[in-house]
């Protein structure tokens, strides 16, 4: 990585399958959020 923004494989609103453990926990306004790397995504749900 050289500081450039890298595109991700998902779009806002898509549902994805993530590993049970991992990610980085972020707390904002007393709500927990987890950040995962694009490569951690195990799959996408399709209709």
C-alpha distance matrix in Angstrom:
0.0 3.8 5.9 6.9 8.9 8.7 12.3 14.0 16.9 19.5 21.5 23.4 26.5 25.6 26.6 24.4 25.1 23.2 23.8 26.6 24.6 21.1 19.0 19.0 22.3 22.5 26.1 27.0 30.7 31.8 29.9 27.4 24.2 21.7 18.0 16.6 13.3 13.8 14.3 17.0 19.2 22.2 23.8 25.1 28.8 30.6 34.0
3.8 0.0 3.8 5.6 8.8 9.9 13.7 16.1 19.3 21.7 23.2 25.0 28.4 27.8 29.1 27.2 28.3 26.4 27.2 29.9 27.9 24.3 21.9 21.4 24.4 24.2 27.5 28.0 31.6 33.0 31.4 29.3 26.2 24.0 20.3 19.4 16.4 16.9 17.7 20.5 22.5 25.6 27.0 28.0 31.6 33.3 36.5
5.9 3.8 0.0 3.8 6.6 8.9 12.6 15.0 18.5 20.4 21.4 22.8 26.2 26.1 27.6 26.1 27.4 25.6 26.7 29.1 27.2 23.5 20.7 19.8 22.4 21.7 24.8 25.0 28.4 30.1 28.6 26.8 23.7 22.0 18.4 18.2 15.6 16.3 17.9 20.3 22.0 25.5 26.7 27.3 30.6 32.4 35.4
6.9 5.6 3.8 0.0 3.8 6.2 9.7 12.6 16.1 18.1 19.0 20.6 24.2 24.0 25.9 24.6 26.3 24.9 26.5 29.2 27.7 24.2 21.4 20.9 23.5 22.7 25.8 25.7 29.0 30.9 29.1 27.3 24.0 22.3 18.6 18.1 15.4 15.2 17.1 19.8 21.0 24.4 25.1 25.4 28.7 30.1 33.0
8.9 8.8 6.6 3.8 0.0 3.8 6.6 9.4 13.1 14.7 15.3 16.8 20.4 20.3 22.4 21.3 23.4 22.2 24.1 26.9 25.7 22.4 19.3 19.0 21.4 20.5 23.5 23.2 26.5 28.4 26.3 24.6 21.2 19.6 16.0 15.6 13.2 12.7 15.2 17.7 18.4 21.9 22.3 22.3 25.4 26.7 29.6
8.7 9.9 8.9 6.2 3.8 0.0 3.8 6.5 9.9 12.1 13.5 15.7 19.0 18.3 20.1 18.8 20.7 19.7 21.7 24.7 23.8 20.7 18.0 18.4 21.1 20.9 24.1 24.2 27.5 29.0 26.6 24.6 20.9 18.9 15.2 14.0 11.1 9.8 12.1 15.0 15.5 18.8 19.1 19.3 22.6 23.9 26.9
12.3 13.7 12.6 9.7 6.6 3.8 0.0 3.8 6.8 8.9 10.1 12.8 16.0 15.1 17.4 16.4 18.7 18.4 20.9 24.0 23.7 21.0 18.4 19.2 21.6 21.4 24.4 24.3 27.4 28.9 26.1 24.3 20.5 18.7 15.3 13.9 11.5 9.1 11.8 14.6 14.1 17.2 16.9 16.5 19.6 20.6 23.5
14.0 16.1 15.0 12.6 9.4 6.5 3.8 0.0 3.8 5.7 7.8 10.6 13.4 12.0 13.8 12.6 14.9 14.7 17.4 20.5 20.5 18.1 15.7 17.0 19.3 19.5 22.5 22.7 25.8 26.9 23.9 21.8 18.0 16.0 12.8 11.1 9.0 6.1 9.2 11.4 10.5 13.7 13.3 12.9 16.1 17.5 20.5
16.9 19.3 18.5 16.1 13.1 9.9 6.8 3.8 0.0 3.8 7.0 10.4 12.4 10.1 11.8 10.5 12.8 13.5 16.4 19.7 20.4 18.6 16.6 18.6 20.8 21.4 24.3 24.7 27.6 28.4 25.1 23.0 19.2 17.1 14.4 12.2 10.4 6.8 9.0 11.1 9.1 11.5 10.4 9.8 13.0 14.1 17.3
19.5 21.7 20.4 18.1 14.7 12.1 8.9 5.7 3.8 0.0 3.8 6.9 8.6 6.5 8.6 8.2 11.4 12.5 15.9 18.8 19.8 18.3 16.2 18.0 19.6 19.9 22.4 22.5 25.1 25.9 22.5 20.7 17.0 15.4 13.3 11.8 11.2 8.2 11.0 11.9 9.3 11.8 10.1 8.4 11.0 12.2 15.0
21.5 23.2 21.4 19.0 15.3 13.5 10.1 7.8 7.0 3.8 0.0 3.8 6.2 5.8 9.1 10.1 13.7 15.0 18.6 21.1 22.1 20.7 18.2 19.5 20.5 20.2 22.2 21.7 24.0 25.2 21.8 20.6 17.1 16.3 14.5 14.0 13.9 11.4 14.6 15.2 12.6 15.1 13.1 10.7 12.3 12.9 15.0
23.4 25.0 22.8 20.6 16.8 15.7 12.8 10.6 10.4 6.9 3.8 0.0 3.8 5.7 8.8 10.7 14.4 15.5 19.1 21.0 22.0 20.7 18.0 18.9 19.2 18.4 19.9 19.0 20.9 22.2 18.9 18.2 15.0 15.0 13.9 14.2 15.0 13.3 16.7 16.7 14.3 16.8 15.0 12.4 13.3 14.2 15.7
26.5 28.4 26.2 24.2 20.4 19.0 16.0 13.4 12.4 8.6 6.2 3.8 0.0 3.8 6.4 9.5 13.1 14.8 18.5 20.1 21.7 21.0 18.8 19.9 19.9 19.5 20.6 19.8 21.4 22.2 18.7 18.1 15.3 15.5 15.2 15.5 16.8 15.1 18.1 17.5 14.6 16.5 14.3 11.2 11.0 12.0 12.9
25.6 27.8 26.1 24.0 20.3 18.3 15.1 12.0 10.1 6.5 5.8 5.7 3.8 0.0 3.8 6.4 10.2 12.4 16.2 18.2 20.1 19.6 17.8 19.7 20.2 20.4 22.0 21.8 23.8 24.3 20.6 19.3 16.3 15.7 15.0 14.4 15.3 13.2 15.7 15.1 11.8 13.2 10.7 7.4 7.6 8.8 10.6
26.6 29.1 27.6 25.9 22.4 20.1 17.4 13.8 11.8 8.6 9.1 8.8 6.4 3.8 0.0 3.8 7.1 9.7 13.4 15.1 17.4 17.5 16.2 18.5 18.8 19.6 21.3 21.6 23.5 23.4 19.6 18.0 15.2 14.3 14.4 13.5 15.0 13.3 15.1 13.8 10.3 11.1 8.9 6.0 5.6 8.2 10.3
24.4 27.2 26.1 24.6 21.3 18.8 16.4 12.6 10.5 8.2 10.1 10.7 9.5 6.4 3.8 0.0 3.8 6.4 10.1 12.3 14.5 14.6 13.7 16.5 17.4 18.8 21.0 21.9 24.3 23.9 20.1 17.8 14.9 13.1 12.8 11.0 12.3 10.6 11.9 10.3 6.8 7.4 5.7 4.3 5.8 9.2 12.2
25.1 28.3 27.4 26.3 23.4 20.7 18.7 14.9 12.8 11.4 13.7 14.4 13.1 10.2 7.1 3.8 0.0 3.8 7.0 9.2 11.9 12.6 12.7 16.0 17.1 19.2 21.4 22.9 25.4 24.5 20.8 18.1 15.5 13.2 13.2 11.1 12.5 11.4 11.6 9.1 6.1 5.3 5.1 6.0 7.3 11.1 14.1
23.2 26.4 25.6 24.9 22.2 19.7 18.4 14.7 13.5 12.5 15.0 15.5 14.8 12.4 9.7 6.4 3.8 0.0 3.8 6.5 8.4 8.8 9.1 12.6 13.9 16.4 19.0 21.0 23.7 22.6 19.1 16.0 13.4 10.6 10.6 8.2 10.1 10.1 10.0 6.7 5.2 5.6 7.5 9.2 11.1 14.8 17.8
23.8 27.2 26.7 26.5 24.1 21.7 20.9 17.4 16.4 15.9 18.6 19.1 18.5 16.2 13.4 10.1 7.0 3.8 0.0 3.8 5.5 6.8 8.7 12.3 13.9 17.0 19.7 22.2 25.0 23.5 20.3 16.8 14.8 11.6 11.9 9.4 11.1 11.9 10.9 7.2 7.4 7.0 9.9 12.4 14.2 17.9 21.0
26.6 29.9 29.1 29.2 26.9 24.7 24.0 20.5 19.7 18.8 21.1 21.0 20.1 18.2 15.1 12.3 9.2 6.5 3.8 0.0 3.8 6.9 9.4 12.5 13.2 16.6 18.7 21.5 24.0 22.0 19.0 15.5 14.3 11.6 12.9 11.4 13.9 15.2 14.5 10.7 11.0 10.5 13.1 15.1 16.3 20.1 22.7
24.6 27.9 27.2 27.7 25.7 23.8 23.7 20.5 20.4 19.8 22.1 22.0 21.7 20.1 17.4 14.5 11.9 8.4 5.5 3.8 0.0 3.8 7.0 9.9 10.9 14.6 17.1 20.2 23.0 21.0 18.3 14.6 13.5 10.4 11.6 10.3 12.7 14.9 14.1 10.4 11.9 12.3 15.3 17.5 19.2 22.9 25.8
21.1 24.3 23.5 24.2 22.4 20.7 21.0 18.1 18.6 18.3 20.7 20.7 21.0 19.6 17.5 14.6 12.6 8.8 6.8 6.9 3.8 0.0 3.7 6.7 8.8 12.4 15.4 18.5 21.7 20.1 17.6 13.8 12.1 8.6 8.8 7.5 9.7 12.5 12.0 8.6 11.0 12.4 15.5 17.6 19.8 23.5 26.5
19.0 21.9 20.7 21.4 19.3 18.0 18.4 15.7 16.6 16.2 18.2 18.0 18.8 17.8 16.2 13.7 12.7 9.1 8.7 9.4 7.0 3.7 0.0 3.8 6.5 9.5 12.9 15.6 19.0 18.0 15.4 11.8 9.4 5.7 5.2 4.6 7.4 10.6 11.2 8.4 10.5 12.9 15.6 17.1 19.4 22.9 25.9
19.0 21.4 19.8 20.9 19.0 18.4 19.2 17.0 18.6 18.0 19.5 18.9 19.9 19.7 18.5 16.5 16.0 12.6 12.3 12.5 9.9 6.7 3.8 0.0 3.8 6.4 10.0 12.9 16.4 15.6 13.6 10.2 8.1 5.3 5.0 6.6 9.2 12.7 13.9 11.7 13.7 16.5 18.9 20.0 22.3 25.7 28.5
22.3 24.4 22.4 23.5 21.4 21.1 21.6 19.3 20.8 19.6 20.5 19.2 19.9 20.2 18.8 17.4 17.1 13.9 13.9 13.2 10.9 8.8 6.5 3.8 0.0 3.8 6.7 10.0 13.2 12.0 10.1 6.7 5.7 4.5 6.5 9.2 12.4 15.6 17.1 14.6 16.0 18.6 20.7 21.4 23.1 26.5 29.0
22.5 24.2 21.7 22.7 20.5 20.9 21.4 19.5 21.4 19.9 20.2 18.4 19.5 20.4 19.6 18.8 19.2 16.4 17.0 16.6 14.6 12.4 9.5 6.4 3.8 0.0 3.8 6.5 10.1 9.7 8.2 5.9 5.1 6.0 7.4 11.0 13.9 16.8 19.0 17.0 18.1 21.0 22.7 22.8 24.4 27.6 29.9
26.1 27.5 24.8 25.8 23.5 24.1 24.4 22.5 24.3 22.4 22.2 19.9 20.6 22.0 21.3 21.0 21.4 19.0 19.7 18.7 17.1 15.4 12.9 10.0 6.7 3.8 0.0 3.8 6.7 6.0 5.4 4.6 6.1 8.6 10.8 14.4 17.5 20.2 22.5 20.4 21.2 23.9 25.3 25.1 26.3 29.4 31.3
27.0 28.0 25.0 25.7 23.2 24.2 24.3 22.7 24.7 22.5 21.7 19.0 19.8 21.8 21.6 21.9 22.9 21.0 22.2 21.5 20.2 18.5 15.6 12.9 10.0 6.5 3.8 0.0 3.8 5.4 5.3 6.7 7.6 10.8 12.5 16.3 19.1 21.4 24.2 22.4 22.8 25.7 26.6 26.0 26.9 29.7 31.3
30.7 31.6 28.4 29.0 26.5 27.5 27.4 25.8 27.6 25.1 24.0 20.9 21.4 23.8 23.5 24.3 25.4 23.7 25.0 24.0 23.0 21.7 19.0 16.4 13.2 10.1 6.7 3.8 0.0 3.8 5.5 8.5 10.4 13.9 16.0 19.7 22.7 24.9 27.6 25.7 25.8 28.6 29.3 28.4 28.9 31.6 32.8
31.8 33.0 30.1 30.9 28.4 29.0 28.9 26.9 28.4 25.9 25.2 22.2 22.2 24.3 23.4 23.9 24.5 22.6 23.5 22.0 21.0 20.1 18.0 15.6 12.0 9.7 6.0 5.4 3.8 0.0 3.8 6.7 9.7 13.2 15.9 19.5 22.8 25.1 27.6 25.2 25.4 27.9 28.8 28.1 28.5 31.5 32.7
29.9 31.4 28.6 29.1 26.3 26.6 26.1 23.9 25.1 22.5 21.8 18.9 18.7 20.6 19.6 20.1 20.8 19.1 20.3 19.0 18.3 17.6 15.4 13.6 10.1 8.2 5.4 5.3 5.5 3.8 0.0 3.8 6.5 10.2 13.1 16.5 20.0 22.0 24.5 22.1 22.0 24.3 25.1 24.4 24.7 27.7 28.9
27.4 29.3 26.8 27.3 24.6 24.6 24.3 21.8 23.0 20.7 20.6 18.2 18.1 19.3 18.0 17.8 18.1 16.0 16.8 15.5 14.6 13.8 11.8 10.2 6.7 5.9 4.6 6.7 8.5 6.7 3.8 0.0 3.8 6.8 10.2 13.3 16.9 19.2 21.3 18.7 18.9 21.2 22.4 22.1 22.8 26.0 27.7
24.2 26.2 23.7 24.0 21.2 20.9 20.5 18.0 19.2 17.0 17.1 15.0 15.3 16.3 15.2 14.9 15.5 13.4 14.8 14.3 13.5 12.1 9.4 8.1 5.7 5.1 6.1 7.6 10.4 9.7 6.5 3.8 0.0 3.8 6.7 10.0 13.5 15.6 17.9 15.6 15.7 18.4 19.4 19.1 20.2 23.4 25.3
21.7 24.0 22.0 22.3 19.6 18.9 18.7 16.0 17.1 15.4 16.3 15.0 15.5 15.7 14.3 13.1 13.2 10.6 11.6 11.6 10.4 8.6 5.7 5.3 4.5 6.0 8.6 10.8 13.9 13.2 10.2 6.8 3.8 0.0 3.8 6.5 10.2 12.6 14.5 12.0 12.6 15.3 16.9 17.1 18.8 22.1 24.5
18.0 20.3 18.4 18.6 16.0 15.2 15.3 12.8 14.4 13.3 14.5 13.9 15.2 15.0 14.4 12.8 13.2 10.6 11.9 12.9 11.6 8.8 5.2 5.0 6.5 7.4 10.8 12.5 16.0 15.9 13.1 10.2 6.7 3.8 0.0 3.8 6.9 9.5 11.8 10.0 11.0 14.3 15.9 16.3 18.6 21.7 24.5
16.6 19.4 18.2 18.1 15.6 14.0 13.9 11.1 12.2 11.8 14.0 14.2 15.5 14.4 13.5 11.0 11.1 8.2 9.4 11.4 10.3 7.5 4.6 6.6 9.2 11.0 14.4 16.3 19.7 19.5 16.5 13.3 10.0 6.5 3.8 0.0 3.8 6.4 8.1 6.3 7.6 11.0 13.0 14.1 16.8 20.0 23.1
13.3 16.4 15.6 15.4 13.2 11.1 11.5 9.0 10.4 11.2 13.9 15.0 16.8 15.3 15.0 12.3 12.5 10.1 11.1 13.9 12.7 9.7 7.4 9.2 12.4 13.9 17.5 19.1 22.7 22.8 20.0 16.9 13.5 10.2 6.9 3.8 0.0 3.8 5.3 5.3 7.4 10.9 12.9 14.3 17.6 20.4 23.8
13.8 16.9 16.3 15.2 12.7 9.8 9.1 6.1 6.8 8.2 11.4 13.3 15.1 13.2 13.3 10.6 11.4 10.1 11.9 15.2 14.9 12.5 10.6 12.7 15.6 16.8 20.2 21.4 24.9 25.1 22.0 19.2 15.6 12.6 9.5 6.4 3.8 0.0 3.8 5.5 5.8 9.4 10.6 11.7 15.3 17.7 21.2
14.3 17.7 17.9 17.1 15.2 12.1 11.8 9.2 9.0 11.0 14.6 16.7 18.1 15.7 15.1 11.9 11.6 10.0 10.9 14.5 14.1 12.0 11.2 13.9 17.1 19.0 22.5 24.2 27.6 27.6 24.5 21.3 17.9 14.5 11.8 8.1 5.3 3.8 0.0 3.8 5.5 8.0 10.1 12.4 16.1 18.6 22.3
17.0 20.5 20.3 19.8 17.7 15.0 14.6 11.4 11.1 11.9 15.2 16.7 17.5 15.1 13.8 10.3 9.1 6.7 7.2 10.7 10.4 8.6 8.4 11.7 14.6 17.0 20.4 22.4 25.7 25.2 22.1 18.7 15.6 12.0 10.0 6.3 5.3 5.5 3.8 0.0 3.8 6.2 9.1 11.7 14.9 18.0 21.6
19.2 22.5 22.0 21.0 18.4 15.5 14.1 10.5 9.1 9.3 12.6 14.3 14.6 11.8 10.3 6.8 6.1 5.2 7.4 11.0 11.9 11.0 10.5 13.7 16.0 18.1 21.2 22.8 25.8 25.4 22.0 18.9 15.7 12.6 11.0 7.6 7.4 5.8 5.5 3.8 0.0 3.8 5.7 7.9 11.2 14.2 17.8
22.2 25.6 25.5 24.4 21.9 18.8 17.2 13.7 11.5 11.8 15.1 16.8 16.5 13.2 11.1 7.4 5.3 5.6 7.0 10.5 12.3 12.4 12.9 16.5 18.6 21.0 23.9 25.7 28.6 27.9 24.3 21.2 18.4 15.3 14.3 11.0 10.9 9.4 8.0 6.2 3.8 0.0 3.8 7.3 10.2 13.2 16.8
23.8 27.0 26.7 25.1 22.3 19.1 16.9 13.3 10.4 10.1 13.1 15.0 14.3 10.7 8.9 5.7 5.1 7.5 9.9 13.1 15.3 15.5 15.6 18.9 20.7 22.7 25.3 26.6 29.3 28.8 25.1 22.4 19.4 16.9 15.9 13.0 12.9 10.6 10.1 9.1 5.7 3.8 0.0 3.8 6.8 9.5 13.2
25.1 28.0 27.3 25.4 22.3 19.3 16.5 12.9 9.8 8.4 10.7 12.4 11.2 7.4 6.0 4.3 6.0 9.2 12.4 15.1 17.5 17.6 17.1 20.0 21.4 22.8 25.1 26.0 28.4 28.1 24.4 22.1 19.1 17.1 16.3 14.1 14.3 11.7 12.4 11.7 7.9 7.3 3.8 0.0 3.8 6.3 10.0
28.8 31.6 30.6 28.7 25.4 22.6 19.6 16.1 13.0 11.0 12.3 13.3 11.0 7.6 5.6 5.8 7.3 11.1 14.2 16.3 19.2 19.8 19.4 22.3 23.1 24.4 26.3 26.9 28.9 28.5 24.7 22.8 20.2 18.8 18.6 16.8 17.6 15.3 16.1 14.9 11.2 10.2 6.8 3.8 0.0 3.8 6.9
30.6 33.3 32.4 30.1 26.7 23.9 20.6 17.5 14.1 12.2 12.9 14.2 12.0 8.8 8.2 9.2 11.1 14.8 17.9 20.1 22.9 23.5 22.9 25.7 26.5 27.6 29.4 29.7 31.6 31.5 27.7 26.0 23.4 22.1 21.7 20.0 20.4 17.7 18.6 18.0 14.2 13.2 9.5 6.3 3.8 0.0 3.8
34.0 36.5 35.4 33.0 29.6 26.9 23.5 20.5 17.3 15.0 15.0 15.7 12.9 10.6 10.3 12.2 14.1 17.8 21.0 22.7 25.8 26.5 25.9 28.5 29.0 29.9 31.3 31.3 32.8 32.7 28.9 27.7 25.3 24.5 24.5 23.1 23.8 21.2 22.3 21.6 17.8 16.8 13.2 10.0 6.9 3.8 0.0
